Amino acid sequence: MGHTVGEVARMSGQTVRTLHHYDQIGLLVPAGRTASGYRRYSDEDVERLRQILTYRELGFGLDRIAEILDDPGADTRAHLARQHALVTERIERLRAIARGLEHLMEADTMELDLTAEERLELFGDFDVDAHAEEARRRWGGSEEYARSQRRAASYTRADWERHSTEAAEIYRALAGLLSEGAPADGEAAMDLAERHREHITRWFYDCTTAIHRGLGRLYVDDERFTATIDAHAQGLSAYLREAFAANADRQEAREAREER
């Protein structure tokens, strides 16, 4: 009988809505349907989904993924070997960049001349000192670190208050969508995800779609960030991961269309 859409969603960590979207655009069409019209996915469909998710991790847009997977001249063994090499190199690099840059974004507050009371007022119980030390140890010699330090060093307390207010507004809005049951890959969530990405770029560094997708994973993988984000709403960190990834796909697809 094959796998139901719910089973495939649980196995892959994707939403049912995402799988429906892949079906609608012809990227992942299930092998069959029941007499009642319900989707049934074969083992080959599940393997194709694995490849789709692998290329998404690598930053490929959905249109490009479809071209790669549907190329009739592709040699399977060579294709997998290239994919493995790309995954190994790209994911490790992006994970390292994402962790470092996210820590930098928060750690740069150490450049402020604030009292303990002011720091508590601005950042609550977020452990700025711990993140600052970790960021310096990992990225102290990088250009990204230096650039972010220069920008943050020029900010006044009023600047940081504006930054904190903007960030809180974005998180509150996303938490509201989560509580309403709005899908993480819906237009409203993706629009807020893009607003979050632009917020980081405006205040700290050029947050590309690849980096933003990595930040979403970091919010779930690093329990310190999970705890901070989920304080707004339980499960918000996982919701952001999905929204950031969906928005990255959308932005990359737009860029690919504009290049044609």
C-alpha positions, 0 to 999 in steps of 0.5 A: 500500500505504500506510505501515507503522507503523514508517515512520510512527513514524520520520517522526513521531518517535513510538514504535510503541507510541504509534501503537498506543495512538492506534489503540486509543483511536480517535484515529488509526485506520489506513486499512487493514490487510494480509491478515496484519493489519499496519497501513497508514497513508494520507497522510491518516492521516499528516496527521492525526498531524501535527495530533495532534502539533501539538495535543499541543505546545500542551498539549491532552489526547488527548480534547480533540484527538479532539473538535477533529479530529472536529468535522464543522463545522470549516472546514479553512482557518480551522482551520489558520490558528487552529492556526498562530497558537496554535502560533507563540505557545504554542511560543515562549513555552513554549520560553522558559519551559522554558529559563529555568526549567531553567537557574534550577533548576541555576543557583540553586546559586550562592547557596550558600557552598561551597568548590570541593571541596564544589561538585565533590562536589555537582555534579560537572563541571556548569558552575554558573557558566555557567548562573547567568550565563545565567539572570540575563541572561535572567530576572533581572527575572522573578517566576519567577527571584525566587521560585526565588532566594528558595527556593534561598537558604534551602537548607543544604548538607544540603538540597542533598545531599538534592536531589542524592540524590533527583534521582540516584535518579530518573535511575538508575531511569529509566536502568534502565528504558531499559536493560531496554527498557521503553517510555518511554510505559509506566506505569513510565516515566510514574510516574518522569516524574511523580516528576521533575516533583513533585521540581522543584515541591517544590524550585524552582517549579510545574512544570506539565505544559506546562513539563515537556514543554518540559524534555524537549525541552530535554534533547535540544535543548541539548547541555549538558543532553544530555551531563549526562543521557546520562552516566547512560545513552546515549540517556537524554535522548531517553527522558526527552523521550518519558516526560515527554510521555507523562506530561503527556498522562496527567495532562492526560487525568485533569484533563479527566475530573475537570472533567466 
